[in-house]
Amino acid sequence: YEYDQLDYYLIHFIFHGRGIFTINNETYQLGAGDGFFIPPYTKNNYFPLASDPWSYRWIGVKGSKAAQLFEKAGLGKHSYVYHPQDSNSLIQRFAKCYDYFYKEELLGAIGVFYEIINQLSIDFNNNSFKKMAVTEHYVTDAVDFIKKNYSDPGLTIENVADYLQVDRTYLSRLFTKYIAISPKQYLIQFRVANA
């Protein structure tokens, strides 16, 4: 089916099987332990695979702070799929949210929804930290390499980039981002300081 564009946010979590999710002309094949997110007024389409049809739970959310909540969880403008680190916990929370809603205990359902967003936010922040740590690692390794080899008159930034197995322009961007100078400037300043 191609679903009507809705005026609220939808978050889905797959607990069994597989299916296809398409949004804004991007297509994902998803399975148990994956989730997907649909913002309001967004063209989308999703369906189960006939060979292993999925089962999922979903929550619809509307409100003035909804976009901010989902952004904290890493879901938003260009991020429509998520892969939680602890899928069993998320399965239980989606089920608990449904149970509260079914019993018309809406505050309980909202509370569990916030637990879901909190879990996804922690996952998102941990993943962002890991990505940031990898890029910072390039800079610290480059600095260590420069400190050990600065006295070699043939040392160039190309040598440093080769040692790290990264592109020289990428390394320059990382230096500028994390220590506000280029690797070449850093090498010159370090040589002057140790002259």
N, CA and C atoms as a LAMMPS dump frame, in Angstrom:
ITEM: TIMESTEP
0
ITEM: NUMBER OF ATOMS
585
ITEM: BOX BOUNDS ff ff ff
-5.0000000000000000e+02 5.0000000000000000e+02
-5.0000000000000000e+02 5.0000000000000000e+02
-5.0000000000000000e+02 5.0000000000000000e+02
ITEM: ATOMS id mol type element x y z
1 1 1 N 0.83 -1.193 0
2 1 2 C 0 0 0
3 1 3 C 0.866 1.245 0
4 2 1 N 0.375 2.289 -0.631
5 2 2 C 0.967 3.602 -0.428
6 2 3 C 0.026 4.334 0.515
7 3 1 N 0.546 4.649 1.682
8 3 2 C -0.299 5.204 2.732
9 3 3 C -0.52 6.688 2.528
10 4 1 N -1.656 7.154 3.003
11 4 2 C -1.929 8.588 2.974
12 4 3 C -0.91 9.307 3.839
13 5 1 N -0.565 10.517 3.427
14 5 2 C 0.323 11.328 4.24
15 5 3 C -0.474 11.842 5.441
16 6 1 N 0.063 11.594 6.617
17 6 2 C -0.641 11.907 7.852
18 6 3 C -0.121 13.207 8.462
19 7 1 N -0.87 13.742 9.426
20 7 2 C -0.462 14.989 10.067
21 7 3 C 0.213 14.733 11.417
22 8 1 N 0.679 13.494 11.647
23 8 2 C 1.388 13.174 12.886
24 8 3 C 2.586 12.281 12.575
25 9 1 N 3.452 12.107 13.577
26 9 2 C 4.659 11.297 13.442
27 9 3 C 4.322 9.836 13.73
28 10 1 N 4.978 8.947 13.006
29 10 2 C 4.827 7.511 13.234
30 10 3 C 6.197 6.897 13.474
31 11 1 N 6.298 6.1 14.516
32 11 2 C 7.522 5.346 14.756
33 11 3 C 7.13 3.872 14.839
34 12 1 N 7.813 3.039 14.069
35 12 2 C 7.53 1.607 13.989
36 12 3 C 8.733 0.827 14.53
37 13 1 N 8.446 -0.344 15.083
38 13 2 C 9.517 -1.255 15.481
39 13 3 C 9.133 -2.674 15.08
40 14 1 N 10.012 -3.338 14.331
41 14 2 C 9.75 -4.674 13.784
42 14 3 C 10.253 -5.717 14.78
43 15 1 N 9.377 -6.619 15.196
44 15 2 C 9.831 -7.649 16.129
45 15 3 C 9.852 -9.044 15.511
46 16 1 N 9.422 -9.162 14.272
47 16 2 C 9.483 -10.463 13.598
48 16 3 C 9.396 -10.237 12.086
49 17 1 N 10.123 -11.045 11.32
50 17 2 C 10.005 -11.019 9.861
51 17 3 C 10.755 -9.881 9.201
52 18 1 N 10.423 -9.677 7.905
53 18 2 C 11.123 -8.673 7.105
54 18 3 C 10.139 -7.944 6.205
55 19 1 N 10.572 -6.761 5.748
56 19 2 C 9.734 -5.998 4.839
57 19 3 C 10.513 -4.903 4.147
58 20 1 N 9.818 -4.16 3.316
59 20 2 C 10.414 -3.068 2.55
60 20 3 C 9.773 -1.753 2.997
61 21 1 N 10.617 -0.753 3.203
62 21 2 C 10.156 0.574 3.591
63 21 3 C 10.741 1.582 2.612
64 22 1 N 9.872 2.398 2.004
65 22 2 C 10.306 3.434 1.075
66 22 3 C 9.803 4.781 1.566
67 23 1 N 10.708 5.76 1.583
68 23 2 C 10.337 7.108 1.994
69 23 3 C 11.185 8.098 1.215
70 24 1 N 10.56 9.128 0.69
71 24 2 C 11.28 10.151 -0.09
72 24 3 C 12.228 9.532 -1.109
73 25 1 N 11.75 8.535 -1.814
74 25 2 C 12.506 7.851 -2.878
75 25 3 C 13.731 7.082 -2.384
76 26 1 N 13.807 6.786 -1.081
77 26 2 C 14.859 5.926 -0.535
78 26 3 C 14.187 4.638 -0.081
79 27 1 N 14.8 3.493 -0.411
80 27 2 C 14.2 2.199 -0.079
81 27 3 C 15.127 1.426 0.855
82 28 1 N 14.524 0.82 1.888
83 28 2 C 15.262 0.043 2.882
84 28 3 C 14.609 -1.323 3.017
85 29 1 N 15.422 -2.368 3.076
86 29 2 C 14.91 -3.686 3.45
87 29 3 C 15.216 -3.858 4.93
88 30 1 N 14.177 -4.053 5.73
89 30 2 C 14.323 -4.094 7.175
90 30 3 C 13.842 -5.424 7.72
91 31 1 N 14.326 -5.737 8.917
92 31 2 C 13.922 -6.987 9.546
93 31 3 C 13.782 -6.833 11.047
94 32 1 N 13.571 -7.954 11.712
95 32 2 C 13.377 -7.964 13.155
96 32 3 C 14.53 -7.219 13.834
97 33 1 N 14.176 -6.329 14.749
98 33 2 C 15.181 -5.54 15.451
99 33 3 C 15.442 -4.19 14.82
100 34 1 N 14.835 -3.913 13.681
101 34 2 C 14.964 -2.611 13.023
102 34 3 C 13.703 -1.796 13.28
103 35 1 N 13.837 -0.494 13.103
104 35 2 C 12.683 0.378 13.218
105 35 3 C 12.691 1.412 12.118
106 36 1 N 11.528 2.006 11.884
107 36 2 C 11.481 3.087 10.906
108 36 3 C 10.545 4.183 11.384
109 37 1 N 10.77 5.365 10.831
110 37 2 C 10.168 6.601 11.312
111 37 3 C 9.584 7.369 10.132
112 38 1 N 8.377 7.89 10.311
113 38 2 C 7.723 8.65 9.244
114 38 3 C 7.268 9.988 9.808
115 39 1 N 7.866 11.087 9.352
116 39 2 C 7.39 12.406 9.775
117 39 3 C 6.052 12.739 9.104
118 40 1 N 5.354 13.749 9.618
119 40 2 C 4.088 14.146 8.998
120 40 3 C 4.279 14.596 7.546
121 41 1 N 3.242 14.365 6.76
122 41 2 C 3.184 14.835 5.369
123 41 3 C 4.394 14.384 4.557
124 42 1 N 4.782 13.132 4.736
125 42 2 C 5.929 12.59 4.022
126 42 3 C 5.471 11.388 3.203
127 43 1 N 5.798 11.405 1.926
128 43 2 C 5.418 10.302 1.045
129 43 3 C 6.15 9.038 1.484
130 44 1 N 5.399 7.943 1.684
131 44 2 C 6.013 6.698 2.148
132 44 3 C 5.219 5.498 1.673
133 45 1 N 5.846 4.351 1.763
134 45 2 C 5.255 3.094 1.341
135 45 3 C 5.979 1.993 2.096
136 46 1 N 5.254 1.04 2.649
137 46 2 C 5.92 -0.09 3.291
138 46 3 C 5.038 -1.326 3.229
139 47 1 N 5.707 -2.486 3.121
140 47 2 C 4.968 -3.729 2.986
141 47 3 C 5.858 -4.894 3.406
142 48 1 N 5.25 -6.004 3.84
143 48 2 C 6.025 -7.178 4.258
144 48 3 C 6.545 -7.961 3.063
145 49 1 N 7.619 -8.697 3.273
146 49 2 C 8.087 -9.64 2.258
147 49 3 C 7.229 -10.898 2.358
148 50 1 N 6.784 -11.398 1.222
149 50 2 C 5.884 -12.559 1.207
150 50 3 C 6.539 -13.789 1.828
151 51 1 N 7.855 -13.928 1.655
152 51 2 C 8.556 -15.117 2.146
153 51 3 C 8.736 -15.111 3.67
154 52 1 N 8.723 -13.937 4.289
155 52 2 C 8.933 -13.825 5.736
156 52 3 C 8.259 -12.543 6.218
157 53 1 N 6.934 -12.488 6.218
158 53 2 C 6.236 -11.234 6.509
159 53 3 C 6.508 -10.726 7.921
160 54 1 N 6.633 -9.413 8.012
161 54 2 C 6.962 -8.816 9.306
162 54 3 C 5.747 -8.623 10.198
163 55 1 N 6.054 -8.521 11.477
164 55 2 C 5.107 -8.055 12.482
165 55 3 C 5.781 -6.88 13.17
166 56 1 N 5.026 -5.835 13.414
167 56 2 C 5.61 -4.663 14.049
168 56 3 C 4.58 -3.981 14.929
169 57 1 N 5.078 -3.105 15.785
170 57 2 C 4.215 -2.218 16.561
171 57 3 C 4.534 -0.807 16.116
172 58 1 N 3.569 0.081 16.291
173 58 2 C 3.793 1.465 15.904
174 58 3 C 3.137 2.39 16.917
175 59 1 N 3.67 3.591 16.985
176 59 2 C 3.122 4.633 17.85
177 59 3 C 2.983 5.89 17.009
178 60 1 N 1.826 6.528 17.106
179 60 2 C 1.589 7.802 16.44
180 60 3 C 1.695 8.927 17.462
181 61 1 N 2.385 9.993 17.102
182 61 2 C 2.644 11.089 18.032
183 61 3 C 2.384 12.412 17.335
184 62 1 N 1.729 13.303 18.064
185 62 2 C 1.477 14.636 17.542
186 62 3 C 1.668 15.625 18.682
187 63 1 N 2.261 16.772 18.398
188 63 2 C 2.439 17.787 19.43
189 63 3 C 3.531 18.759 19.057
190 64 1 N 3.561 19.889 19.748
191 64 2 C 4.489 20.96 19.395
192 64 3 C 5.948 20.583 19.638
193 65 1 N 6.222 19.633 20.534
194 65 2 C 7.601 19.237 20.85
195 65 3 C 7.993 17.906 20.215
196 66 1 N 7.105 17.324 19.426
197 66 2 C 7.366 15.997 18.863
198 66 3 C 8.623 15.975 17.993
199 67 1 N 8.782 16.967 17.126
200 67 2 C 9.957 16.994 16.234
201 67 3 C 11.243 17.027 17.051
202 68 1 N 11.273 17.835 18.11
203 68 2 C 12.474 17.935 18.946
204 68 3 C 12.776 16.615 19.637
205 69 1 N 11.746 15.93 20.116
206 69 2 C 11.959 14.634 20.77
207 69 3 C 12.587 13.637 19.807
208 70 1 N 12.032 13.557 18.601
209 70 2 C 12.568 12.595 17.641
210 70 3 C 13.982 12.975 17.193
211 71 1 N 14.266 14.274 17.077
212 71 2 C 15.625 14.696 16.723
213 71 3 C 16.625 14.252 17.776
214 72 1 N 16.244 14.302 19.054
215 72 2 C 17.134 13.833 20.124
216 72 3 C 17.46 12.349 19.96
217 73 1 N 16.535 11.627 19.35
218 73 2 C 16.738 10.197 19.117
219 73 3 C 17.413 9.927 17.776
220 74 1 N 17.816 10.995 17.064
221 74 2 C 18.494 10.831 15.782
222 74 3 C 17.554 10.599 14.619
223 75 1 N 16.278 10.851 14.817
224 75 2 C 15.289 10.644 13.761
225 75 3 C 14.759 11.994 13.321
226 76 1 N 14.738 12.209 12.025
227 76 2 C 14.275 13.505 11.549
228 76 3 C 14.415 13.636 10.065
229 77 1 N 14.828 14.811 9.655
230 77 2 C 14.804 15.222 8.252
231 77 3 C 15.303 14.173 7.27
232 78 1 N 16.452 13.565 7.532
233 78 2 C 17.013 12.62 6.567
234 78 3 C 17.325 11.275 7.203
235 79 1 N 16.814 11.048 8.39
236 79 2 C 17.125 9.825 9.117
237 79 3 C 15.819 9.131 9.477
238 80 1 N 15.502 8.068 8.733
239 80 2 C 14.199 7.433 8.863
240 80 3 C 14.26 5.996 9.386
241 81 1 N 15.457 5.474 9.595
242 81 2 C 15.622 4.087 10.01
243 81 3 C 16.523 4.057 11.229
244 82 1 N 16.239 3.167 12.161
245 82 2 C 17.098 3.034 13.336
246 82 3 C 17.315 1.562 13.673
247 83 1 N 18.416 1.299 14.36
248 83 2 C 18.811 -0.062 14.735
249 83 3 C 19.237 -0.023 16.206
250 84 1 N 18.306 -0.258 17.133
251 84 2 C 18.647 -0.122 18.555
252 84 3 C 19.665 -1.154 19.005
253 85 1 N 20.45 -0.781 20.011
254 85 2 C 21.446 -1.703 20.545
255 85 3 C 20.79 -2.821 21.357
256 86 1 N 19.692 -2.523 22.038
257 86 2 C 18.99 -3.511 22.852
258 86 3 C 17.569 -3.67 22.316
259 87 1 N 17.417 -4.521 21.314
260 87 2 C 16.104 -4.65 20.678
261 87 3 C 15.087 -5.327 21.596
262 88 1 N 15.531 -6.234 22.485
263 88 2 C 14.591 -6.89 23.393
264 88 3 C 13.914 -5.885 24.309
265 89 1 N 14.687 -4.947 24.818
266 89 2 C 14.121 -3.908 25.679
267 89 3 C 13.103 -3.064 24.918
268 90 1 N 13.414 -2.764 23.661
269 90 2 C 12.494 -1.954 22.859
270 90 3 C 11.211 -2.732 22.541
271 91 1 N 11.339 -4.027 22.276
272 91 2 C 10.153 -4.864 22.045
273 91 3 C 9.227 -4.786 23.255
274 92 1 N 9.813 -4.926 24.442
275 92 2 C 9.014 -4.881 25.673
276 92 3 C 8.361 -3.516 25.869
277 93 1 N 9.091 -2.448 25.562
278 93 2 C 8.533 -1.108 25.754
279 93 3 C 7.393 -0.817 24.779
280 94 1 N 7.553 -1.208 23.528
281 94 2 C 6.456 -1.009 22.569
282 94 3 C 5.214 -1.796 23.011
283 95 1 N 5.417 -3.028 23.49
284 95 2 C 4.291 -3.843 23.952
285 95 3 C 3.636 -3.198 25.175
286 96 1 N 4.457 -2.701 26.085
287 96 2 C 3.935 -2.067 27.299
288 96 3 C 3.153 -0.801 26.951
289 97 1 N 3.659 -0.026 26.002
290 97 2 C 2.96 1.179 25.562
291 97 3 C 1.592 0.798 24.995
292 98 1 N 1.562 -0.25 24.189
293 98 2 C 0.296 -0.719 23.619
294 98 3 C -0.676 -1.143 24.732
295 99 1 N -0.161 -1.893 25.709
296 99 2 C -1.022 -2.367 26.799
297 99 3 C -1.643 -1.197 27.558
298 100 1 N -0.834 -0.2 27.875
299 100 2 C -1.366 0.983 28.564
300 100 3 C -2.441 1.667 27.717
301 101 1 N -2.16 1.811 26.443
302 101 2 C -3.101 2.495 25.563
303 101 3 C -4.413 1.7 25.462
304 102 1 N -4.28 0.377 25.332
305 102 2 C -5.46 -0.493 25.215
306 102 3 C -6.344 -0.386 26.457
307 103 1 N -5.705 -0.254 27.63
308 103 2 C -6.45 -0.126 28.887
309 103 3 C -6.888 1.321 29.158
310 104 1 N -6.632 2.206 28.186
311 104 2 C -6.961 3.626 28.283
312 104 3 C -6.239 4.306 29.441
313 105 1 N -5.045 3.821 29.75
314 105 2 C -4.178 4.459 30.737
315 105 3 C -3.161 5.294 29.958
316 106 1 N -3.62 6.437 29.468
317 106 2 C -2.847 7.219 28.501
318 106 3 C -1.567 7.792 29.092
319 107 1 N -1.582 8.185 30.35
320 107 2 C -0.357 8.714 30.951
321 107 3 C 0.721 7.638 31.041
322 108 1 N 0.31 6.403 31.324
323 108 2 C 1.264 5.291 31.313
324 108 3 C 1.848 5.083 29.926
325 109 1 N 0.993 5.165 28.882
326 109 2 C 1.461 5.013 27.497
327 109 3 C 2.449 6.108 27.138
328 110 1 N 2.129 7.35 27.541
329 110 2 C 3.042 8.467 27.253
330 110 3 C 4.37 8.278 27.982
331 111 1 N 4.296 7.816 29.239
332 111 2 C 5.527 7.561 29.996
333 111 3 C 6.424 6.546 29.318
334 112 1 N 5.833 5.458 28.825
335 112 2 C 6.625 4.428 28.14
336 112 3 C 7.149 4.967 26.81
337 113 1 N 6.366 5.801 26.127
338 113 2 C 6.858 6.425 24.906
339 113 3 C 8.139 7.22 25.187
340 114 1 N 8.142 7.969 26.308
341 114 2 C 9.348 8.719 26.674
342 114 3 C 10.513 7.778 26.975
343 115 1 N 10.231 6.61 27.559
344 115 2 C 11.296 5.626 27.788
345 115 3 C 11.881 5.156 26.452
346 116 1 N 11.012 4.951 25.469
347 116 2 C 11.468 4.539 24.131
348 116 3 C 12.373 5.61 23.533
349 117 1 N 11.922 6.869 23.59
350 117 2 C 12.728 7.972 23.05
351 117 3 C 14.045 8.082 23.798
352 118 1 N 14.018 7.886 25.111
353 118 2 C 15.248 7.94 25.896
354 118 3 C 16.223 6.851 25.454
355 119 1 N 15.721 5.626 25.263
356 119 2 C 16.593 4.533 24.825
357 119 3 C 17.199 4.842 23.458
358 120 1 N 16.388 5.341 22.53
359 120 2 C 16.9 5.667 21.196
360 120 3 C 17.876 6.836 21.254
361 121 1 N 17.635 7.798 22.144
362 121 2 C 18.554 8.942 22.302
363 121 3 C 19.909 8.479 22.815
364 122 1 N 19.903 7.573 23.79
365 122 2 C 21.162 7.031 24.314
366 122 3 C 21.917 6.32 23.206
367 123 1 N 21.205 5.477 22.432
368 123 2 C 21.851 4.779 21.312
369 123 3 C 22.443 5.778 20.322
370 124 1 N 21.67 6.793 19.968
371 124 2 C 22.118 7.792 18.995
372 124 3 C 23.341 8.533 19.496
373 125 1 N 23.327 8.959 20.757
374 125 2 C 24.465 9.687 21.319
375 125 3 C 25.696 8.806 21.426
376 126 1 N 25.516 7.539 21.789
377 126 2 C 26.657 6.618 21.845
378 126 3 C 27.26 6.426 20.471
379 127 1 N 26.406 6.269 19.451
380 127 2 C 26.906 6.103 18.085
381 127 3 C 27.588 7.37 17.592
382 128 1 N 27.025 8.541 17.916
383 128 2 C 27.65 9.809 17.524
384 128 3 C 28.999 9.95 18.19
385 129 1 N 29.078 9.551 19.481
386 129 2 C 30.342 9.638 20.207
387 129 3 C 31.391 8.729 19.57
388 130 1 N 30.955 7.514 19.178
389 130 2 C 31.897 6.589 18.545
390 130 3 C 32.425 7.174 17.246
391 131 1 N 31.53 7.772 16.436
392 131 2 C 31.977 8.376 15.182
393 131 3 C 32.943 9.514 15.447
394 132 1 N 32.619 10.345 16.45
395 132 2 C 33.483 11.464 16.769
396 132 3 C 34.816 10.96 17.3
397 133 1 N 34.78 9.903 18.121
398 133 2 C 36.011 9.378 18.693
399 133 3 C 36.939 8.858 17.593
400 134 1 N 36.39 8.258 16.551
401 134 2 C 37.218 7.753 15.452
402 134 3 C 37.921 8.906 14.748
403 135 1 N 37.197 9.987 14.471
404 135 2 C 37.819 11.11 13.778
405 135 3 C 38.845 11.798 14.666
406 136 1 N 38.538 11.93 15.955
407 136 2 C 39.522 12.514 16.872
408 136 3 C 40.754 11.631 16.971
409 137 1 N 40.538 10.34 16.859
410 137 2 C 41.645 9.386 16.93
411 137 3 C 42.655 9.642 15.8
412 138 1 N 42.151 9.991 14.609
413 138 2 C 43.058 10.334 13.511
414 138 3 C 43.949 11.513 13.879
415 139 1 N 43.36 12.517 14.505
416 139 2 C 44.131 13.711 14.87
417 139 3 C 45.178 13.374 15.922
418 140 1 N 44.788 12.64 16.964
419 140 2 C 45.772 12.311 18.016
420 140 3 C 46.883 11.411 17.473
421 141 1 N 46.536 10.477 16.581
422 141 2 C 47.577 9.639 15.97
423 141 3 C 48.503 10.462 15.086
424 142 1 N 47.926 11.427 14.363
425 142 2 C 48.75 12.294 13.511
426 142 3 C 49.703 13.13 14.362
427 143 1 N 49.203 13.69 15.451
428 143 2 C 50.038 14.491 16.357
429 143 3 C 51.168 13.638 16.925
430 144 1 N 50.866 12.42 17.357
431 144 2 C 51.906 11.52 17.879
432 144 3 C 52.954 11.218 16.817
433 145 1 N 52.497 10.972 15.585
434 145 2 C 53.425 10.679 14.497
435 145 3 C 54.342 11.873 14.227
436 146 1 N 53.755 13.065 14.219
437 146 2 C 54.548 14.292 13.999
438 146 3 C 55.566 14.463 15.115
439 147 1 N 55.157 14.259 16.359
440 147 2 C 56.073 14.419 17.499
441 147 3 C 57.254 13.45 17.431
442 148 1 N 57.007 12.249 16.942
443 148 2 C 58.076 11.252 16.859
444 148 3 C 58.997 11.485 15.668
445 149 1 N 58.469 12.134 14.604
446 149 2 C 59.231 12.23 13.359
447 149 3 C 59.522 13.661 12.903
448 150 1 N 59.239 14.662 13.746
449 150 2 C 59.374 16.061 13.321
450 150 3 C 60.802 16.422 12.907
451 151 1 N 61.79 15.744 13.482
452 151 2 C 63.182 16.094 13.173
453 151 3 C 63.625 15.589 11.797
454 152 1 N 62.839 14.724 11.179
455 152 2 C 63.149 14.243 9.837
456 152 3 C 62.832 15.356 8.838
457 153 1 N 63.857 15.899 8.144
458 153 2 C 63.595 17.014 7.228
459 153 3 C 62.703 16.635 6.048
460 154 1 N 62.578 15.345 5.775
461 154 2 C 61.74 14.904 4.659
462 154 3 C 60.283 14.66 5.043
463 155 1 N 59.951 14.873 6.327
464 155 2 C 58.583 14.624 6.771
465 155 3 C 57.63 15.642 6.159
466 156 1 N 56.561 15.136 5.524
467 156 2 C 55.52 15.99 4.945
468 156 3 C 54.16 15.549 5.492
469 157 1 N 53.189 16.372 5.28
470 157 2 C 51.832 16.017 5.701
471 157 3 C 51.315 14.84 4.88
472 158 1 N 51.791 14.721 3.659
473 158 2 C 51.443 13.56 2.836
474 158 3 C 51.92 12.277 3.515
475 159 1 N 53.134 12.315 4.14
476 159 2 C 53.637 11.151 4.879
477 159 3 C 52.717 10.806 6.057
478 160 1 N 52.263 11.833 6.744
479 160 2 C 51.382 11.628 7.902
480 160 3 C 50.065 11.001 7.435
481 161 1 N 49.496 11.547 6.365
482 161 2 C 48.239 11.014 5.83
483 161 3 C 48.416 9.57 5.366
484 162 1 N 49.532 9.28 4.714
485 162 2 C 49.807 7.908 4.277
486 162 3 C 49.91 6.964 5.468
487 163 1 N 50.588 7.424 6.52
488 163 2 C 50.733 6.617 7.731
489 163 3 C 49.358 6.276 8.311
490 164 1 N 48.45 7.248 8.315
491 164 2 C 47.11 7.049 8.865
492 164 3 C 46.168 6.374 7.869
493 165 1 N 46.589 6.291 6.613
494 165 2 C 45.771 5.734 5.528
495 165 3 C 44.472 6.53 5.326
496 166 1 N 44.637 7.87 5.323
497 166 2 C 43.515 8.77 5.035
498 166 3 C 43.956 9.772 3.98
499 167 1 N 42.994 10.402 3.361
500 167 2 C 43.275 11.427 2.379
501 167 3 C 43.828 12.677 3.062
502 168 1 N 44.792 13.336 2.42
503 168 2 C 45.424 14.513 3.026
504 168 3 C 44.416 15.629 3.28
505 169 1 N 43.498 15.873 2.362
506 169 2 C 42.515 16.941 2.563
507 169 3 C 41.572 16.603 3.71
508 170 1 N 41.257 15.331 3.861
509 170 2 C 40.416 14.905 4.981
510 170 3 C 41.144 15.158 6.299
511 171 1 N 42.405 14.815 6.349
512 171 2 C 43.216 15.055 7.55
513 171 3 C 43.283 16.551 7.867
514 172 1 N 43.424 17.372 6.851
515 172 2 C 43.456 18.829 7.059
516 172 3 C 42.141 19.329 7.65
517 173 1 N 41.034 18.806 7.145
518 173 2 C 39.727 19.21 7.693
519 173 3 C 39.602 18.819 9.159
520 174 1 N 40.072 17.612 9.504
521 174 2 C 39.987 17.164 10.889
522 174 3 C 40.843 18.035 11.807
523 175 1 N 42.047 18.369 11.367
524 175 2 C 42.917 19.239 12.168
525 175 3 C 42.25 20.587 12.401
526 176 1 N 41.712 21.158 11.329
527 176 2 C 41.06 22.462 11.442
528 176 3 C 39.867 22.38 12.382
529 177 1 N 39.142 21.278 12.323
530 177 2 C 37.964 21.115 13.176
531 177 3 C 38.347 20.978 14.647
532 178 1 N 39.363 20.161 14.951
533 178 2 C 39.652 19.823 16.339
534 178 3 C 40.722 20.692 16.995
535 179 1 N 41.689 21.189 16.214
536 179 2 C 42.709 22.024 16.862
537 179 3 C 42.914 23.37 16.176
538 180 1 N 42.027 23.689 15.26
539 180 2 C 41.915 25.032 14.665
540 180 3 C 43.113 25.486 13.85
541 181 1 N 43.988 24.573 13.474
542 181 2 C 45.064 24.9 12.526
543 181 3 C 45.252 23.71 11.588
544 182 1 N 45.921 23.968 10.486
545 182 2 C 46.159 22.886 9.525
546 182 3 C 47.285 21.989 10.04
547 183 1 N 47.388 20.759 9.528
548 183 2 C 48.494 19.891 9.948
549 183 3 C 49.858 20.474 9.587
550 184 1 N 49.93 21.181 8.458
551 184 2 C 51.198 21.798 8.063
552 184 3 C 51.615 22.868 9.068
553 185 1 N 50.64 23.703 9.473
554 185 2 C 50.94 24.723 10.483
555 185 3 C 51.365 24.075 11.799
556 186 1 N 50.7 22.988 12.147
557 186 2 C 51.051 22.287 13.388
558 186 3 C 52.481 21.774 13.328
559 187 1 N 52.861 21.173 12.2
560 187 2 C 54.222 20.65 12.031
561 187 3 C 55.249 21.78 12.13
562 188 1 N 54.987 22.907 11.461
563 188 2 C 55.91 24.048 11.505
564 188 3 C 56.049 24.556 12.935
565 189 1 N 54.908 24.754 13.62
566 189 2 C 54.953 25.269 14.995
567 189 3 C 55.68 24.303 15.92
568 190 1 N 55.465 23.011 15.735
569 190 2 C 56.143 22.041 16.582
570 190 3 C 57.646 22.033 16.346
571 191 1 N 58.052 22.169 15.087
572 191 2 C 59.491 22.233 14.785
573 191 3 C 60.125 23.483 15.379
574 192 1 N 59.423 24.609 15.255
575 192 2 C 59.949 25.875 15.821
576 192 3 C 60.069 25.767 17.322
577 193 1 N 59.049 25.211 17.968
578 193 2 C 59.059 25.1 19.422
579 193 3 C 60.18 24.19 19.911
580 194 1 N 60.575 23.224 19.076
581 194 2 C 61.618 22.277 19.505
582 194 3 C 62.989 22.592 18.907
583 195 1 N 63.103 23.743 18.219
584 195 2 C 64.388 24.117 17.617
585 195 3 C 65.346 24.612 18.684
